[in-house]
Amino acid sequence: MSDECVEYGWKRDNGQVHVLKIAAGWYGRLRDGSKTCEVRRHDRDFQVGDAIRFTDDKEDDLLAPSVWVITHILPFAHVPGFPGAAGWCVLSLREVQE
């Protein structure tokens, strides 16, 4: 495990790891750094420091041996002008190589 994992509070033995589906095109943007966040339903107990592993939304195969760590969570309920978006959040992510 890299020092970055520990820096963001993710430890393989006791951290929460979420497995989420994502379209390959959006995942490519995460990998190349042009996308640094993900909009998701806030239907899980996402916490800063949790890890995310992404699977292909069509095949359920893990996409690359990468772990993404949540560095910030912005619930839409806190964003003015989005009253109908309660239950959604923006997850700021940082890739950590295993």
Backbone as a printed PyTorch tensor [residue, N CA C, xyz], in Angstrom:
tensor([[[  0.8500,  -1.1700,   0.0000],
         [  0.0000,   0.0000,   0.0000],
         [  0.8950,   1.2320,   0.0000]],

        [[  0.5210,   2.2140,  -0.7880],
         [  1.3540,   3.4140,  -0.9010],
         [  1.1020,   4.3590,   0.2680]],

        [[  2.0320,   5.3140,   0.4480],
         [  1.8630,   6.3260,   1.4810],
         [  0.6470,   7.1930,   1.2100]],

        [[  0.2850,   7.3690,  -0.0830],
         [ -0.8880,   8.1780,  -0.4150],
         [ -2.1460,   7.5780,   0.1870]],

        [[ -2.2540,   6.2580,   0.1960],
         [ -3.4320,   5.6120,   0.7740],
         [ -3.5450,   5.9790,   2.2470]],

        [[ -2.4330,   5.9050,   2.9620],
         [ -2.4400,   6.2220,   4.3790],
         [ -2.7390,   7.6990,   4.5830]],

        [[ -2.1750,   8.5690,   3.7280],
         [ -2.3940,  10.0150,   3.8210],
         [ -3.8760,  10.3500,   3.7490]],

        [[ -4.6080,   9.6620,   2.9020],
         [ -6.0360,   9.9410,   2.7580],
         [ -6.9000,   9.0430,   3.6350]],

        [[ -6.2940,   8.3230,   4.5480],
         [ -7.0610,   7.5730,   5.5270],
         [ -7.5440,   6.2160,   5.0580]],

        [[ -7.0750,   5.7440,   3.8930],
         [ -7.5400,   4.4460,   3.4140],
         [ -6.5430,   3.3730,   3.7780]],

        [[ -7.0190,   2.3800,   4.4900],
         [ -6.1930,   1.2350,   4.8260],
         [ -6.9510,   0.0040,   4.3730]],

        [[ -6.2930,  -0.8390,   3.6150],
         [ -6.9420,  -1.9960,   3.0340],
         [ -7.6280,  -2.8630,   4.0890]],

        [[ -7.0520,  -2.9850,   5.2700],
         [ -7.5970,  -3.8980,   6.2710],
         [ -8.8090,  -3.3460,   7.0110]],

        [[ -8.9930,  -2.0220,   7.0430],
         [-10.1410,  -1.5150,   7.7970],
         [-10.9080,  -0.3930,   7.1000]],

        [[-10.5040,   0.0060,   5.9120],
         [-11.1980,   1.0710,   5.2030],
         [-12.3870,   0.5490,   4.4200]],

        [[-13.3420,   1.4320,   4.1680],
         [-14.5020,   1.0840,   3.3560],
         [-14.1020,   1.1490,   1.8880]],

        [[-14.3950,   0.1110,   1.1450],
         [-14.1320,   0.0860,  -0.2930],
         [-15.4660,  -0.0500,  -1.0080]],

        [[-15.7910,   0.9350,  -1.8380],
         [-17.0260,   0.9170,  -2.6120],
         [-16.6910,   0.4310,  -4.0200]],

        [[-17.4930,  -0.4520,  -4.5640],
         [-17.3460,  -0.8860,  -5.9540],
         [-18.5060,  -0.2780,  -6.7250]],

        [[-18.1720,   0.6180,  -7.6670],
         [-19.1800,   1.3730,  -8.4060],
         [-19.0080,   1.1710,  -9.9030]],

        [[-20.1170,   1.1980, -10.6290],
         [-20.0770,   1.0930, -12.0840],
         [-19.8340,   2.4680, -12.6970]],

        [[-19.1350,   2.4670, -13.8480],
         [-18.8770,   3.7080, -14.5720],
         [-18.7210,   3.3750, -16.0540]],

        [[-19.1720,   4.2630, -16.9210],
         [-18.9920,   4.0700, -18.3680],
         [-17.5110,   4.2330, -18.7030]],

        [[-17.0310,   3.4490, -19.6330],
         [-15.6120,   3.4330, -19.9890],
         [-15.0990,   4.8200, -20.3930]],

        [[-15.9160,   5.6020, -21.0980],
         [-15.4920,   6.9390, -21.5110],
         [-15.2320,   7.8690, -20.3350]],

        [[-16.1050,   7.8240, -19.3320],
         [-15.9070,   8.6460, -18.1400],
         [-14.7060,   8.1600, -17.3460]],

        [[-14.5120,   6.8490, -17.3060],
         [-13.3620,   6.3080, -16.5850],
         [-12.0530,   6.7530, -17.2480]],

        [[-12.0380,   6.7800, -18.5690],
         [-10.8560,   7.2470, -19.2850],
         [-10.4990,   8.6750, -18.9200]],

        [[-11.5270,   9.4970, -18.7130],
         [-11.2800,  10.8890, -18.3160],
         [-10.7340,  10.9800, -16.8890]],

        [[-11.2030,  10.0900, -16.0160],
         [-10.6110,  10.0420, -14.6770],
         [ -9.1350,   9.6740, -14.7710]],

        [[ -8.8450,   8.6490, -15.5720],
         [ -7.4600,   8.1660, -15.6820],
         [ -6.5230,   9.2100, -16.2730]],

        [[ -6.9930,   9.9930, -17.2580],
         [ -6.0780,  10.9670, -17.8820],
         [ -6.0370,  12.2970, -17.1140]],

        [[ -6.8220,  12.4030, -16.0440],
         [ -6.7670,  13.5820, -15.1910],
         [ -7.6590,  14.7320, -15.6110]],

        [[ -8.3970,  14.5810, -16.7170],
         [ -9.2700,  15.6690, -17.1560],
         [-10.5810,  15.7110, -16.3650]],

        [[-10.8350,  14.6790, -15.5780],
         [-12.0230,  14.6060, -14.7170],
         [-11.5200,  14.2250, -13.3260]],

        [[-11.8720,  15.0150, -12.3160],
         [-11.3600,  14.7520, -10.9710],
         [-12.4610,  14.5260,  -9.9400]],

        [[-13.6910,  14.4170, -10.4280],
         [-14.7970,  14.2030,  -9.5080],
         [-15.8400,  13.3110, -10.1710]],

        [[-16.7730,  12.8570,  -9.3570],
         [-17.8340,  11.9740,  -9.8280],
         [-19.1190,  12.3750,  -9.1350]],

        [[-20.1940,  12.5640,  -9.9130],
         [-21.5140,  12.8590,  -9.3530],
         [-22.2170,  11.5280,  -9.1370]],

        [[-22.6710,  11.3160,  -7.9280],
         [-23.2950,  10.0380,  -7.5630],
         [-24.4930,  10.2620,  -6.6560]],

        [[-25.4000,   9.2900,  -6.6620],
         [-26.4520,   9.2800,  -5.6520],
         [-25.7670,   9.1180,  -4.3030]],

        [[-26.2570,   9.8370,  -3.3300],
         [-25.6710,   9.7530,  -1.9910],
         [-26.4230,   8.6760,  -1.2060]],

        [[-26.4360,   7.4650,  -1.7800],
         [-27.2000,   6.3630,  -1.1980],
         [-26.3130,   5.3770,  -0.4350]],

        [[-25.0560,   5.7330,  -0.2760],
         [-24.1230,   4.9300,   0.5150],
         [-23.5360,   5.8490,   1.5770]],

        [[-22.8850,   5.2830,   2.5140],
         [-22.2690,   6.0860,   3.5650],
         [-20.8690,   6.5130,   3.1190]],

        [[-20.8000,   7.3170,   2.0300],
         [-19.5080,   7.7970,   1.5500],
         [-18.8500,   8.6630,   2.6240]],

        [[-17.5560,   8.4510,   2.8330],
         [-16.7840,   9.2360,   3.7850],
         [-15.4650,   9.6280,   3.1380]],

        [[-14.9430,  10.7990,   3.4880],
         [-13.6110,  11.1770,   3.0250],
         [-12.6390,  10.1010,   3.4940]],

        [[-11.7880,   9.6480,   2.5860],
         [-10.8340,   8.5890,   2.8940],
         [-11.2800,   7.2190,   2.4260]],

        [[-12.5720,   7.0580,   2.0810],
         [-13.0330,   5.7840,   1.5300],
         [-12.4010,   5.5490,   0.1690]],

        [[-12.2910,   4.2940,  -0.1900],
         [-11.7280,   3.9160,  -1.4850],
         [-12.8530,   3.5120,  -2.4330]],

        [[-12.6010,   3.7120,  -3.7250],
         [-13.5410,   3.2920,  -4.7690],
         [-12.7850,   2.4670,  -5.7920]],

        [[-13.3760,   1.3390,  -6.1540],
         [-12.9090,   0.5410,  -7.2920],
         [-14.0230,   0.6350,  -8.3260]],

        [[-13.6810,   0.9250,  -9.5570],
         [-14.6920,   1.0720, -10.6040],
         [-14.7730,  -0.1770, -11.4610]],

        [[-16.0110,  -0.5350, -11.8390],
         [-16.2450,  -1.6150, -12.7880],
         [-16.8890,  -1.0350, -14.0290]],

        [[-16.6910,  -1.7210, -15.1450],
         [-17.3230,  -1.3150, -16.4080],
         [-18.8310,  -1.4430, -16.2500]],

        [[-19.5650,  -0.4170, -16.6430],
         [-21.0180,  -0.4290, -16.4480],
         [-21.7320,  -1.4520, -17.3240]],

        [[-21.0450,  -1.9950, -18.3170],
         [-21.6840,  -2.9740, -19.2000],
         [-21.2540,  -4.4110, -18.9040]],

        [[-20.0610,  -4.5980, -18.3280],
         [-19.5360,  -5.9510, -18.1730],
         [-19.2010,  -6.3620, -16.7430]],

        [[-19.2940,  -5.4710, -15.7840],
         [-18.9610,  -5.7420, -14.3810],
         [-17.5160,  -6.1770, -14.1590]],

        [[-16.6260,  -5.8730, -15.1080],
         [-15.2080,  -6.1760, -14.9300],
         [-14.5340,  -4.9680, -14.2920]],

        [[-13.5890,  -5.2240, -13.3670],
         [-12.8390,  -4.1180, -12.7770],
         [-12.0530,  -3.4020, -13.8640]],

        [[-12.0320,  -2.0960, -13.8020],
         [-11.3200,  -1.2700, -14.7750],
         [ -9.9620,  -0.8790, -14.1980]],

        [[ -8.9170,  -1.4710, -14.6860],
         [ -7.5340,  -1.1660, -14.2750],
         [ -7.3340,  -1.4510, -12.7880]],

        [[ -6.1260,  -1.7190, -12.4250],
         [ -5.8350,  -2.0200, -11.0140],
         [ -5.6540,  -0.7420, -10.1970]],

        [[ -6.6320,   0.1320, -10.2490],
         [ -6.5250,   1.4190,  -9.5640],
         [ -7.5130,   1.5170,  -8.4230]],

        [[ -7.1180,   2.2730,  -7.4410],
         [ -7.9830,   2.6250,  -6.3200],
         [ -8.1140,   4.1380,  -6.3600]],

        [[ -9.3130,   4.6090,  -6.1740],
         [ -9.5840,   6.0430,  -6.1140],
         [ -9.9900,   6.3640,  -4.6940]],

        [[ -9.4300,   7.3990,  -4.1130],
         [ -9.7250,   7.7850,  -2.7430],
         [-10.5710,   9.0550,  -2.7690]],

        [[-11.6140,   9.0720,  -1.9530],
         [-12.4750,  10.2460,  -1.8380],
         [-11.7570,  11.2880,  -0.9900]],

        [[-11.5310,  12.4660,  -1.5830],
         [-10.8280,  13.5330,  -0.8700],
         [-11.7710,  14.6310,  -0.3790]],

        [[-12.9890,  14.6800,  -0.9230],
         [-13.9690,  15.6890,  -0.5170],
         [-15.3420,  15.2340,  -0.9760]],

        [[-16.3580,  15.5690,  -0.2040],
         [-17.7480,  15.2450,  -0.5680],
         [-18.5740,  16.5250,  -0.4810]],

        [[-19.2730,  16.8350,  -1.5770],
         [-20.1590,  17.9940,  -1.6040],
         [-21.5880,  17.4970,  -1.8430]],

        [[-22.4140,  17.4390,  -0.7930],
         [-23.8180,  17.0650,  -0.9920],
         [-24.5370,  18.1570,  -1.7730]],

        [[-25.3500,  17.7790,  -2.7520],
         [-26.0710,  18.7690,  -3.5490],
         [-27.0160,  19.5990,  -2.6940]],

        [[-27.4260,  19.0840,  -1.5620],
         [-28.3020,  19.8510,  -0.6820],
         [-27.6300,  21.1440,  -0.2390]],

        [[-26.2970,  21.2080,  -0.3140],
         [-25.5610,  22.4020,   0.1010],
         [-25.2560,  23.3360,  -1.0550]],

        [[-25.7480,  23.0260,  -2.2590],
         [-25.4700,  23.8420,  -3.4370],
         [-26.7150,  24.6690,  -3.7660]],

        [[-26.6270,  26.0010,  -3.6610],
         [-27.7940,  26.8350,  -3.9790],
         [-28.2270,  26.6340,  -5.4350]],

        [[-29.5220,  26.6050,  -5.6520],
         [-30.0470,  26.4840,  -7.0060],
         [-30.2870,  25.0580,  -7.4580]],

        [[-30.0440,  24.0860,  -6.6000],
         [-30.2710,  22.6790,  -6.9440],
         [-31.2080,  22.0260,  -5.9310]],

        [[-32.3810,  22.6010,  -5.7030],
         [-33.2640,  22.0410,  -4.6720],
         [-33.7650,  20.6430,  -5.0020]],

        [[-33.8680,  20.2860,  -6.2720],
         [-34.3590,  18.9590,  -6.6380],
         [-33.2870,  17.8930,  -6.6560]],

        [[-32.0770,  18.2660,  -6.2930],
         [-30.9680,  17.3270,  -6.3790],
         [-30.6000,  16.7200,  -5.0300]],

        [[-31.4690,  16.8690,  -4.0470],
         [-31.1880,  16.2500,  -2.7460],
         [-30.9990,  14.7520,  -2.9560]],

        [[-30.0890,  14.1850,  -2.2420],
         [-29.8130,  12.7600,  -2.4060],
         [-28.6780,  12.4900,  -3.3810]],

        [[-28.0950,  13.5410,  -3.9300],
         [-26.9400,  13.4160,  -4.8320],
         [-25.7550,  14.1220,  -4.2080]],

        [[-24.5490,  13.7450,  -4.6480],
         [-23.3480,  14.4030,  -4.1530],
         [-22.2610,  14.3900,  -5.2230]],

        [[-21.2780,  15.2470,  -5.0280],
         [-20.0950,  15.2660,  -5.8780],
         [-18.9470,  14.7240,  -5.0330]],

        [[-18.2870,  13.6890,  -5.5400],
         [-17.1380,  13.1000,  -4.8600],
         [-15.8670,  13.5740,  -5.5510]],

        [[-14.9990,  14.2650,  -4.8500],
         [-13.6850,  14.6070,  -5.3890],
         [-12.8030,  13.3780,  -5.1960]],

        [[-12.0740,  13.0220,  -6.2500],
         [-11.3190,  11.7610,  -6.2330],
         [ -9.8530,  11.9690,  -6.5630]],

        [[ -9.0330,  11.0940,  -6.0300],
         [ -7.6180,  11.0620,  -6.3590],
         [ -7.2170,   9.6090,  -6.5580]],

        [[ -6.5320,   9.3550,  -7.6570],
         [ -6.1150,   7.9790,  -7.9620],
         [ -4.9060,   7.6000,  -7.1170]],

        [[ -4.9430,   6.3830,  -6.6090],
         [ -3.8250,   5.8290,  -5.8530],
         [ -3.5050,   4.4790,  -6.4680]],

        [[ -2.2920,   4.2950,  -6.9370],
         [ -1.8850,   3.0040,  -7.5100],
         [ -1.6370,   2.0260,  -6.3720]],

        [[ -2.1340,   0.8040,  -6.5330],
         [ -1.8990,  -0.2290,  -5.5110],
         [ -0.4880,  -0.7460,  -5.6230]]])
